[in-house]
Amino acid sequence: MIDVKNKPERYLVTSALPYANGPVHIGHLAGVYIPADIYSRYLRLRGYDVKFIGGSDEHGVPITIKALKSGITPQDVVDKYHTIIKESFERFGISFDIYSRTTSSIHHETAAAFFRKLYDDGKFVEQTTEQFYDEETGQFLADRYIVGACPKCGAENAYGDQCEVCGSTLSPAELINPKSTISGSVPVLKKTSHWYLPLEKYQSFLEKWILEEHREWKPNVYGQCKSWLDQGLQPRAVSRDLSWGVPVPVEGAEGKVLYVWFDAPIGYISNTKELLPDSWELYWKSSESKLVHFIGKDNIVFHCIVFPSMLKAHGEYILPDNVPANEFLNLEGEKISTTRNWAVWLHEYLDEMPGKEDVLRYVLCANAPESKDNDFTWKDYQTRNNSELVAILGNFVNRAMTLTWKYFAGKMPAVGELTGLDREVLAEIPNIRKELENYIETYKFREALKKAMDLARLGNKYLADTEPWKLLESDRNRVATVLNVSLQICAALSIILEPFLPFTVIRLRKMLNIGALKWDSENFIEEGHQFSEPELLFEKIDDNVINFQTDKLAKTKTENLISAKKAVPQKSSVTFDDFGKMDIRTVTVVAAERVPKTDKLLKLTIETGIDRRTIVSGIAEYYKPEDITGKQVTVLLNLEPRTIKGVESQGMILMSRDVSGKMCLLQPSEIMDNGSEIG
C-alpha cells in the first residue's frame, strides 16, 4: 500500500524503448507495456501526479544492417517502424503521456550533454584496442558486419558475435577467413580509441544500494543483479566506430557515436524533457519523485547496474525506486523469434481481431510471466475469453442490466431493507479494492486482475443466491434491493477494471450512463438514475477464429522448415589446379564391419582398381555393413592417411549431406570399372 503520509509528490514511469527495426509483438506487451500501463492508469485513478514515458530506440548496428540489406537508409528503417509501433500502442490503449524517439534533436542534444558532463568530470577512461577495419570502405566493422567460418562447427557465414548454425557465442578474431559483409574484402586489424565507463568503481555503491537497500525487488531482478555483482564489474565501452547514432561530442572523435546501450536509456530523460520542457527536472532530480522502470529480463543489467551507474556518475539524477522486470513469454510452446516470424504481431492482431483489444490485454495479464517464463496459446486465449470474460464478467453485467430494464424500465431501483447477505456483498467492494491496491503497488498485476474479477464472480454468485427473477410477484421491493446492490457492483467494476480493460470500461460506463468515478468512491449511483440500453460487453470466440490464427502459425512453421532446408552457403572459391590435385574415383566396397566400441564408424575394405585398401567412415547411423557391401561408391583416394580408433584410413568416402545432417552415398548411375576417374 502507498503510505499516504509519505507518498511521493510525483511518479515517473518508464517502459523499455522498443527497438525500431521491427513491430511490437505479444512478448513485448506481456513483459513490459501492459504492466506499465496498468500501473500508470492506476496511479492516475488514485489522483497522483504521474508521467508515463515511452519512445523508440532507433540507433545501433542492427538498424544499419537492416538498412543495408533493404537498400534504404537507417532513417528510412526507423521512420517506418517507429510509425508502426507508435500507432499500434495508440490503438491498443497504452496510455503514454509521450511516445517519442531517440533520433529526435532533443534526444541528441540531451545524450551528448550527458556524455560531455561525465567526460568533463573525468568519469570515463580512454582505451586503445585493435578492431577489424574495412580498407575498401574506410570504416571499422561492428561484429555483425564480419562473417567467416565458425571455429566450432565449420559453418560458413557465421557472424562476428554468433554462429546461427550451432549457436556459439564468438568474437570476430575467432572466425576463420573473416570478411566484411559490406565490401566482401578481408578486414585488417587497426587501432582505435574509445571511452569506457569504469563500472568497477561503482561496485560498492551498487552492492549497498541494491543488495542492502532494495531487498524488496522481485527475486528474478535481485538475483540477476547479485550474480553480476558477485562476478565483479568490468569497464564498458560507451562509444563505438559507426556513422549511425549520436556523435561523440569531443574534438577528434569524428566517426564515433555513443554506444546504443549508453544513449538509449537517456531517451527516458530526453522524452520527459520534450513533454515537460519547463518542469522535467522535477521528475528526474527531486527526491520527492519516484522513478519506476518497466522492462523485460534481458534489460535488467542495463537498468539496475549500468544506467544507475551513469546517473550516479552524473550526480544530479534520482535513482530508480523499483525495476519490476518480467520474464519471457513463449508462443505455443516455442520461444518467440522475430527472425523466424514466430510471433503474434500487435498491428496484425488489431487488424485481424477488431474490437478485441481488451481480450488480449486480459489474457496477457492473466498469464503474465511475472516470476517465470510463461506460454501464450490461442486455445487458452479462447478459453479465457469464453469462460471468464463472457461467462463471468459479461454475464453478470448483462443480467443486472437486462433485469433492470425488464422490471424497472432501465432506472436505478430504490434500495429497501438490506439483509445480512446484502451488507456482506457491499462490504466486499472496499475489501477487494484494498487487496487490489496492495497487489498493484507491489507489481503483482496478475493477482490484481484476478482480484478485480473476484468482484464480478461475487456479483454472479449474489444473483444466483437471491434469484430476483423469482421474486417479482411476491416481493418487488426485494427485487429492487437486489438489483440496486448488483448495479452498485457494476459501477465499482467500472472503477477497478479501468487499469486492466480500458475499452470495456468505456462501454460499461456508457451502459451505466455515468462518467469516470473516483477510485475511492463509496456511493456510486443514485435512485432513479436512467441507464442506457444494455449491450454485451464480450462475445464468444468461435473455433474458426482461433483456427485462422493457429493455421497462420502453422504456415509460418512450414515456411521456416523450408527455409532451414536451404543449401549451406557456397564455400570459398578454389582454383582449377586445386581441384585437379584431388584424385576422385569410383570403387567397390568388398567388405564392411563396425569399428568396435563406436556407434558411427564403419571399417570398409575397397577395391580401387589400383589396390585394395581400408577406409574408416562415420556412416554407421545411415548404413549397416550388409547394406553397403558390394556397392560402388565414390572415394577421394589421395587424402593423407589418418589413424582412427587404431585403424589406418586411406581415403574418404564422398557423401551428400543436407542441412539436417542426413547423409547419402554418391554412386554412379551405372556400373563402372573400379578406378574410373571423376573430374
LUMNU-160151 format. One record per residue: residue in one letter; x, y, z of N, C-alpha, C in turn. Coordinates in steps of 0.2 Angstrom, whole numbers, plus 5000, padded with zeros to 4 digits. Example, Ala and Ser with C-alpha at 12.3 -4.5 7.8 and 13.67 -1.06 7.14 Angstrom:
REM residues 2
A506649725039506249785039506649845039
S506449895035506849955036506450005039
END
This chain:
REM residues 679
M500449945000500050005000500450065000
I500250114996500650184996500550215003
D501050235006501050275013500750345011
V500150355013499850425011500250485014
K500450475020500850525023501550535020
N501850485017502550495014502550475007
K501950485004501950464997502350514993
P502650494987503050544983502550604980
E502850654979502550714976502350694969
R502750654965502650634958502950574957
Y502650534951502950474949503150484942
L503750454940503950444934504050374932
V503650354927503550284925503850274918
T504350234917504650224910504550154908
S504550144902504450074899505050064894
A505350004893505949994889505750024882
L506250054879506150084872506250024867
P505650014864505649954859506149974853
Y506549924851507049934845506649944839
A506750004835506450014829506649984823
N506749914823506949884817506449824816
G505849834819505349784818504749804823
P504149774821503549794825503549764832
V503049784836502949754843502549694843
H502749644847502349584847502149564855
I501749514856501449504862501949494868
G502549464866503049464871503249524874
H503349574870503449644872502849674877
L502249654875501649684878501649654885
A501649584886501649544892502249564897
G502849574894503349584898503449654901
V503249704897503349774898502749824898
Y502449824892501949884891501349874895
I501049814895500449814899500549824906
P501049794909501149804917501249884918
A501649914913501749984914501150024913
D500750004909500150044908499650034913
I499549974916499149964922499350004928
Y499950004929500250044935500150124934
S500250144928500150214926499450234927
R498950194924498250214924498050204931
Y498250164935498050154942498250214946
L498850244945499150304949498650364947
R498550364941498050424938497450424942
L497150354942496450354946496550374953
R497050354956497150374963497250454964
G497350484958497450564959498150584959
Y498650534958499350554959499650584953
D500150624953500450664948500950604945
V500750584939501150534936501350544929
K501950534926502050544919502350474917
F502050454911502250384908502550404902
I503250384902503650394896503850334892
G503750344886503950294881504350324875
G504550284870504850304864505250244861
S505450264855505850214851506550214851
D506950164852507650154852507850154845
E508250204842508250204835509050204832
H509450184837510150184835510450114835
G511050104833511350034834511450004827
V511949954828512149914822511549874818
P511049844822510549804818510149844814
I510049914815509749954811510149974804
T510749984805511149994799511149934795
I511249874798511249814794510549804790
K509949814793509349814790509349854784
A509549914785509549974780509949944774
L510549924776511049894770510749844766
K510449794770510049734766509449764762
S509149814764508549834761508649894756
G509349914755509449964751509150034752
I509050044759508750114761509250134766
T509050194769509450224774509250204781
P509650214786509450194793508850234795
Q508850304793508250344794507650314792
D507650294785507050254782506850204787
V507250164789507050104793506750124800
V507050174803506750194810506050234809
D506050274803505450304802504850254801
K504950204797504450154796504250124802
Y504650094806504450054812504250094818
H504550154818504350204824503550214823
T503350234816502650244815502250184816
I502450124814502050064816501950054823
I502550064827502550044834502050094838
K502150164836501850214839501050204838
E500850194832500150184830499850124834
S500250074834500050014837499850024845
F500350054848500250074855499650114856
E499550164852498950204852498250164852
R498250124847497650084845497550034851
F498050014854497949964859497849994866
G497850064867497750094873498250094878
I498950094876499450104880499550184881
S499450204887499250274889499850314890
F500350314885500950354886500750434887
D501150464891501050544891501450564885
I501950534883502350554877502650484874
Y502650474868503050424864503450454859
S504050464860504550504856505050454853
R505650474852506150434848506850464850
T507350414849508050434850508350474844
T508050474839508350514833508150594833
S507750604838507550674839508050724841
S508050784839508550834840508650844848
I508150844851508150854858508550794862
H508450734859508750674862509550684860
H509750694854510450704853510750754857
E510450814858510750864862510750844870
T510250804872510250784879510850734880
A510850684876511350624876512050654876
A512150704871512850724870513050764876
A512550804879512650844885512850804891
F512450744892512550694897513250664897
F513450644891514150624889514650674891
R514550734889515050784890515150804897
K514650794901514650814908515150764911
L515050694910515450644913516150644910
Y516250664904516850674901517250734904
D516950784905517250844908517450834916
D517050784919517150774926517650714927
G517950694921518450634922518150574924
K517550554922517250494924517350434919
F517650454913517750404908518550384909
V518750324906519450304904519450294897
E520050314894520150304887520550254886
Q520350204881520750144880520850134872
T521450114870521550104863521650024862
T521250004857521249924856521249914848
E521349854846521349844839520649814837
Q520349834832519749814829519849804822
F519349764819519349754812519149814808
Y519449824802519349884798519349864791
D518849894788518749884780519149934777
E519649914773520049964770519749994764
E519349954761518949974755518450024756
T518050024761517550074763517850124768
G518450114771518650154776518350164782
Q518150104785517750104791517850044796
F517850054802517850004807517249964806
L517349894808516749854807516449824814
A515849834815515449804820515449734819
D515449694825515449624825514949594819
R514349624819513949594814514049614807
Y514549654806514749664799515349624797
I515549574801516049524799515849454799
V515949424794515749354793516349304791
G516349244793516849194792516649124794
A517049074793516849014795516849004803
C516448974805516348964813516948914815
P517348934820517848894823517548834826
K516948834828516648774832516348724828
C515948744823515648694819515848694811
G516148744809516448754802515948784798
A515348804800514848834796515048904793
E514948914786515148974783514649024785
N514949094784514549154786514249154793
A514649134797514549144805514649224806
Y514249254810514449324812514949334817
G515249394817515749404822515549404829
D514949394831514749394838514349324839
Q514149284834513749224835513749184829
C513749124829513649074824512849054824
E512549064819511749054819511648984818
V512148944816512048874815512148834821
C512648844825512748804831512648844837
G512448914836512348954842512848974846
S513548964844514048984849514149054849
T514349084855514549154855515249164853
L515349204848516049214845516349284846
S516949294845517249364844517549364836
P517549424833517749424826518449394825
A518849394830519549364830519549294829
E519049264831518949184831518749164824
L518449204820518249174814518749154809
I518649104805519149084800518949114794
N519449144791519449184785518849234785
P518949284790518449334791518449384785
K517849404783517749454778517249504780
S517249564776516749614778516149604774
T515549614777514949604774514749664769
I515149714770514949774766515349774760
S515949764760516349764753516549694751
G516549644755516749574754517549564754
S517849624756518649614757518849584764
V519449574764519749544770519849604775
P519549604781519749664785520449654788
V520649714790521349714794521249744801
L521649724806521649754812521949824812
K521549864816521849934816521649964823
K522150004825522050034832521450084832
T521150084837520550134838520550154845
S520350214847520250234854519550244856
H519350224862518650234864518650254871
W518050274874517950294881517550244884
Y517750224890517450174894517150204901
L516650174903516350194909516650134914
P517050154919517350104924516850084929
L516450034927515950014931516149984938
E516849954938517049934944517149984950
K517150044948517150104953516550114956
Y515950084953515350094956515050024960
Q515549974960515349914963515149914970
S515449954975515249954982514649994982
F514550054978513950084979513350044977
L513450004971512849964969512749904974
E513249874977513149824982512649854988
K512849914990512449934995511749954993
W511749994988511050014985510549964983
I510849914980510349854978510349804983
L510849774985510849714989510649724996
E510749784999510549805006509949845006
E509849895001509349945002508749924998
H508749874993508249854989508049784989
R508049754995507949684995507149674993
E506749724993506049714991505949704983
W506549714979506449704972506249624971
K505949614965505749554963506349504963
P506249444965506849394966507249384959
N506949384953507249374947507749434946
V507549494948507949554947508449564952
Y508349554958508849554963509349494962
G509149434960509649384959510049394953
Q509849424948510249434942510749494944
C510549544947511049594950511549564954
K511349524959511849494963512349454959
S512149414954512549374950513149414947
W512849474944513349514941513849544945
L513549564951514049604956514549544959
D514249484960514749434963515349424958
Q515149424951515749414946516249474946
G516049524948516449584948516349624942
L516249694942516049734936516649754932
Q516649764926517149774922517049844918
P517549874915517349934911516949924905
R516549964903516149954897516150014893
A516350004886516350054881515750094880
V515850164880515250204879515250234872
S515750214868515750244861515950184856
R515850194850516050154845516150184838
D516450154834516550174827515950164823
L515550204821514950194817514750264815
S514350264809514150334807513450344809
W513050294812512350304814512250304821
G512050364824512050374831512150444833
V512250454840512350514842513150534842
P513350574838514050594838514350604845
V514950574846515350594852515550664852
P515350704857515450774857516150794860
V516650764857517350784859517750794852
E518150844853518550854847519050804845
G519050784839519450724837519150664837
A518450664838518050594839517650584833
E517850614827517450614821517350534819
G516850514817516650444815516550404821
K516450434827516250394833515550414835
V515150374838514550384841514450354848
L513950374851513850344858513550274857
Y513850234861513650164860512850164862
V512450124859511750124859511550114866
W511850064870511650054877511750114881
F512250164880512350224883511850274882
D511650274875511250334873510450314874
A510250254873509550234874509250254880
P509550234886509150254892509150324894
I509550364891509550444891508950464888
G508650424883508050434880507450444885
Y507450414890506950424895506950504898
I507550524898507650594901507450644895
S507750634889507550674883506850674882
N506450624882505750614881505350654886
T505650654892505250694898505350764897
K505950784894506150854893505750874887
E505650834882505150854877504450864879
L504250824883503550834886503450894891
L503950904895503950954900504550994900
P504551044895505251074894505351124900
D504851144904504951194909505051154916
S504751094916504751064923505050994923
W505350974918505550904918506050884924
E506450934926506950924931506550904938
L505950924939505550904945505550824945
Y505450794939505350724939506050684939
W506550714937507150674937507650694942
K507550754946508150774950507850794957
S507250774958506950794965506850724969
S507050734975507050674980506350654981
E505850704980505150684981504850654975
S505250634970504950594964505150524965
K504750484962504850414962504950384955
L505450354953505650334947505550254946
V505150224942505050154941505150134934
H505650094932505750064926505350004925
F504949994919504649934917505049904911
I505349844912505749814907505649734907
G505949704902506049634901506649614905
K506749544906507349524910507949534906
D507949534899508549544896508849614896
N508449664900508749734901508949744908
I508849694912508949704919509649734921
V510149714918510849734919510949814917
F510649834912510649894910510349944914
H509749924917509349974921509449964928
C509749914930509949914938510649924939
I511149914934511849924936512149974931
V512049974925512350024920512050094921
F511450094920511050164920511150194927
P511050164932511150194939511850214940
S512350174937513050204937513150264933
M512850274928512850334924512550394928
L511950374931511650434934512050454940
K512350404944512750414950513350454948
A513650434942514250474939514050544938
H513450554935513250624933513150664940
G512750634945512750664951512150704952
E511750724947511150764948510450724948
Y510450664946509850624945509650584951
I508950574951508750524956508850454953
L508850404957508950334955508250294955
P508150244951507550204951507350174958
D506750184960506450154966506350084965
N506150064959506049994958506149984950
V506249914948506349894942506049824941
P505349824941504949764941504949724934
A505549694932505649664926505249594926
N504949584920504649514919505149474916
E504949404916505249354912505049354905
F505149304901504949304894504249264893
L503949284888503349244886503449204879
N503249144880503349104874502749094870
L502749074864502149064860502048994857
E501548964860501348894858501948854859
G502248864865502748814867503448824865
E503548884860504148894857504348964859
K505048984859505249044861505049094855
I504749154857504649204851505249224848
S505249224841505849244837505549284832
T505849344832505749394826506049374820
T506649344820506949324814506549274810
R506249224814505849174811505149184810
N504949254812504249274812503849234816
W504049204821503649164826503449214832
A502949244830502649294835501949314833
V501549344838500949374836501049454836
W501049484831501249554830500649594832
L500749644836500249684838499849724833
H500149744828499749784822499349734818
E499649674817499249624814498649604818
Y498749594824498149574829497649624829
L497749684829497249744829496849744823
D497249724817496849724811496449664810
E496649604813496349544812495749524817
M495849564823495349544829495149614831
P494749654827494549714829494049714835
G494149764839493649774845493849724851
K494449684850494649644855495349664858
E495449724859496049744862496049724869
D495449724873495449714880495549634881
V495349594876495349524877496149504877
L496549534873497249524873497549554879
R497349614881497649644887497449594893
Y496849564893496649524899497049464899
V497149424893497449364893498249374894
L498549424892499249434893499349454900
C498949484903499049504911498849444915
A498349404913498149344917498749294917
N499049294911499549244910500249274910
A500349334913500949364913501549334916
P502149334913502749294915503149334921
E502749344926503049394931503649354935
S503649294936504149264940504549204936
K504249184931504549134927504249144920
D504649114915504349114908503649084908
N503249114904502549084903502449074895
D501849044894501649024887501049054885
F500949084879500349104876500149054871
T499549034871499248984866498549014864
W498349004858497749034855497148994859
K497248934861496748894864496548924871
D497148944875497048974881496749044880
Y496849084875496549144873495849134873
Q495649084869494949074868494549054874
T494849014878494548984884494449044889
R494949084890494949144895494349194892
N494349204886493849244884493149214885
N493049154883492349124883492149104891
S492649084895492449064901492549114907
E492949164905493049214910492749284908
L492949314903492649374901491949374899
V491749324895491049314893490649284899
A490849234902490449194907490349224914
I490949264915490949294922490749364922
L491249404919491149474919490549504915
G490549474908490049494904489349474906
N489349414909488649384911488349424917
F488849434921488549474927488249544925
V488649584922488449644920487749644915
N487749594911487149594906486549574910
R486649524915486049504919485749564923
A486249604926486049654931485649714927
M485949724921485649774917485049754913
T485049694911484449674907483849664912
L483949644918483449634923483149704925
T483649754926483449824927482949854922
W483149844916482749864910482049824910
K482049764912481449724911480949744917
Y481249754923480749764929480649834931
F481149884929481149954931481350004926
A481149984920481250024914481950064913
G482450024915483050054915483250104920
K482950114925483050164930483350124937
M483750164940484050134946483550124951
P483350064953482850054958483050074965
A482550094969482650114976482850054980
V483350064985483550014989483150004995
G482949944997482549935003482949915009
E482649875013482949855019483549805017
L484149815019484649775017484749715022
T484849655019484949595023485649585025
G485849535029486549525030486949505024
L486649475019486949455013487149515009
D486649565009486749625005487349665008
R487349665015487849705018488549675017
E488549605017489149575016489449585009
V489049585004489249594997489449664996
L489149714999489349784998489949795002
A490049765007490649775011491249745008
E491149695003491749665000492049714994
I491649764992491949814987492549844990
P492549884996493149914998493649865000
N493449805002493949755004494349734998
I493949714992494349694986494749754984
R494549814984494849874982495549874985
K495549864992496149874996496649814994
E496449754993496849704991497149714984
L496749744980496949754973497549814973
E497449864977497949914978498549884980
N498549834985499149804988499549774982
Y499149734978499449694973499749744967
I499449794965499649834960500349874963
E500249894969500849934972501449894973
T501349824973501949784974502049744967
Y501749774962501949744955501749674953
K501149654957500849584956500249594952
F500349614945499749634941499249574940
R499549514939499149454938498649444944
E498949444950498549444956498049494956
A498249554954497749614955497149604950
L497349574944496749564939496249514942
K496549464945496149404947495749434953
K495949474957495549504962495049554960
A495149594954494649634951494149584949
M494249534945493749484943493349454948
D493649444954493349414960492649454962
L492749524960492149564961491549544957
A491749524950491249504946490949434948
R491449394950491249324952490749334958
L490949384963490449394968489749414966
G489749464961489149484958488749424955
N489049384952488649324949488349274954
K488749264959488549224965487949254969
Y488049324970487449354973486849354969
L486849364963486249354959485949284959
A486449234959486249164959485949144965
D486149174971485949154978485249194979
T485149254976484549294978483949274973
E484149254967483649244961483149294961
P483249354959482749404960482149394954
W482349364949481849344944481249304946
K481349274952480849234955480449274960
L480649334962480349364967479849424965
L479849434958479449494956478749504959
E478349454958477649454960477649454968
S478049414971477949414979478349464983
D478849494980479249544984479649584979
R479249634976479549684972480149724975
N479949744981480449784985481149744985
R481149684987481749644987482049634981
V481749634975482049634968482349704967
A482049754969482349824968483049824972
T483049794978483649804983484149764979
V484049704977484549654974484849684968
L484449714964484649744958485049814959
N484849844965485249904967485949884969
V485949834973486649814975487049784969
S486749754965487049724959487349784954
L486949834953487149894949487749934953
Q487749934959488249964963488949924962
I488849864961489449824960489649834953
C489249844948489449864941489749924941
A489549974945489850044945490550034948
A490649994953491349984956491749944951
L491449904947491949864942492149924937
S491749974935491950024931492550064933
I492750054940493250094943493850044943
I493849984946494349944947494649904941
L494249904936494449874930494749914925
E494749984926494950034921495650024920
P496150014924496850004923496949944918
F496549894919496649824915496249824908
L495649844908495249844902494849914901
P495349954898495050024897494550034892
F494549994887494049994882493349964884
T493349914888492749884891492449934896
V492849964900492650014905492250074901
I492450094896492150144892491450124890
R491350064888490750034886490250024892
L490550004897490249994903489950054906
R490350114906490150174908489550204904
K489650184897489150214893488450174895
M488450114896487850074898487550104905
L488050114909487850144916487650214915
N487850254910487650324909488050364914
I488650344916489050384921489650404918
G490050454921490650474919491150434923
A491750454923492350424927492250434934
L492250384938492150394946492850394949
K492850424955493550424959493650354961
W494250344962494550274964494150254971
D494150304976493850284982493150304983
S492750304978492050324978491650274982
E491250294986490850244990490050244988
N489750294986489050294984489150314976
F488950264972489050264965488550294961
I487950264962487350284958486750294962
E486450354961485850374965485150334962
E484650334967484050304965483750354959
G483450314954483050344949483550364943
H484150354944484650364938484450324932
Q484450354926484250324920484850294917
F484850224915485350194912485250194904
S485750174901485750174893485550094892
E485350084886485150014884485749974885
P485649914887486149864889486449834882
E487049814882487349784876487849734879
L488049684875488549634878489249664878
L489549654883490249684884490749634880
F490649574880491049524876490649474872
E490949444867490649394863491049334863
K490749274862491149214862491549214856
I492149184856492549174850492549104848
D492349094842492249034839492948994837
D492848934836493448894834493748924827
N493348944823493548964816494049024817
V493949064822494349124823495049104825
I495049054830495649034833496048984828
N495648954824495948914818496348954813
F496049014812496349054807497049074810
Q497149094816497749114819498249054820
T497948994822498448934823498648914816
D498248914811498448904804498948954801
K498949014803499449064802500049044804
L500049024811500749004814500948934811
A500548894809500748834806501148844799
K500848894795501148914789501848944790
T501848984795502549014797503048954799
K502848904803503248854804503448814798
T503048804793503148764787503648804783
E503548874783504048914779504748914782
N504748914789505348914792505748844791
L505348794791505648724789505948724782
I505548754777505848754770506448804770
S506448854774506948904774507648874777
A507448834782508048804785508348744781
K508048724776508248674772508648694766
K508748764766509148794760509848764761
A510148764755510848734755511348784759
V511848744762512348784765512648834760
P512848894762513148944758513748914755
Q513948934748514548914745515148924749
K515648884749516248894752516748944748
S517248954751517749004747517948974740
S518149014735518248984729518948954729
V519048904724519748874724519948874716
T520548864715520748864708520648804705
F520748804698520648734694521248694696
D521848724697522348674699522248644706
D521948684711521748654717521348594716
F520848594712520348544711520748484708
G521148504703521548454699521948404704
K522148434709522548394714522248334717
M521548334717521148284720521048224716
D521148164718521148104714520448074717
I519948084713519248054715519048004710
R518847944713518747884708518147844711
T517947804706517347754708517747694710
V517447664716517747604719517147554721
T517347494723516847454726517047434733
V516547434737516647414744516547334744
V517147304746517047224746516947194753
A517047234758516947214765516747274769
A516347264774516247314779516047284786
E516247324791516147304798516147364802
R515847354808515847414813516547414816
V516747474818517347484822517147474829
P517447424833517247414840517247474844
K516747474849516747524854516547594851
T516247594845516047664842515347654839
D514947704839514247704836514247724829
K514647764827514647794820515147764815
L515647734817516147714812516047644809
L516147644802516247584799516947574796
K517247514796517847494793517747464786
L517847504781517747474774518347454770
T518347394767518847374763518647384755
I519047424752518847444745519247424740
E519047404734519447384728519447444723
T520047474723520147534719520347534712
G520447464709520747464703521447464703
I521747494708522447504709522747464714
D522347454720522447414725521847404729
R521947364735521447354740521647394746
R521247434749521447474755520847484759
T520947514765520447514770520347594771
I519647604772519447674774518947664780
V519047714785518647724791518147774789
S517547764790517047814788516447824793
G516247884795515747894800515047894797
I514847834795514147824791513747774794
A513947744800513647684803512847704805
E512747764806512047784808511547784802
Y511847784796511447784790511547724786
Y512047684787512147624783512347564787
K512047504787512347444790512847414786
P513347374789513847344785513547304779
E513047264780512747224774512447274769
D512247334771511947374766512447404761
I513047414763513547444759513947404755
T514047334758514447284755514247274748
G514747274743514547264736514347324732
K514247384735514047444732514647474729
Q514547514723515047554720514947624723
V515547654726515447724729516047764726
T516047824728516447874726516947894731
V517647894730518147904735518647954733
L518847994738519448034737520047994739
L520447974734520947924736521647954739
N521748014736522448034738522448084745
L521948074749521848104755522448074760
E522748124763523348094768523048044773
P523347994774523147934778523047964785
R522547944789522447954796522347894800
T522547894806522347834810521747854815
I521247814814520647824818520447764822
K520447764828520247714833520747654831
G521347664830521847614829521847584822
V521447614817521447584811521647644806
E522147624801522347674797521847684791
S521647744790521147754785521547794779
Q521447764773521747784767521347814762
G521047864763520547894759519847914762
M519447944758518747964761518247954756
I517647924759517047904755516747974754
L516547994748516148054747515448044748
M515148094752514448084754514048154752
S513448154751513048214751512648224758
R512748284760512448294767511948364767
D511348354769510948414769510948454775
V510648504776510648544782510448514788
S510048464788509848424793510348374796
G510848364792511348314794511248254790
K510748234787510648174784511148164778
M511448104778511948094773511748034768
C512048044762511847994757512547974752
L512647914751513147894746513147924739
L513747944737513747974730513947914726
Q513447884721513647824717513547834710
P513847804706513747814698513047784696
S512747814691512147794689512147724686
E512747704683512847634681513447604683
I513547534682514247504684514747534680
M515347554684515947574681516547534683
D517047534679517647504681517947534687
N518147494692518447514698519047554696
G519147614699519747664697519547714692
S518947714690518747764685518747834688
E519147874685519247944687518647984687
I518548034691517948084691518248154691
G518048194686518348254686518048294680
END
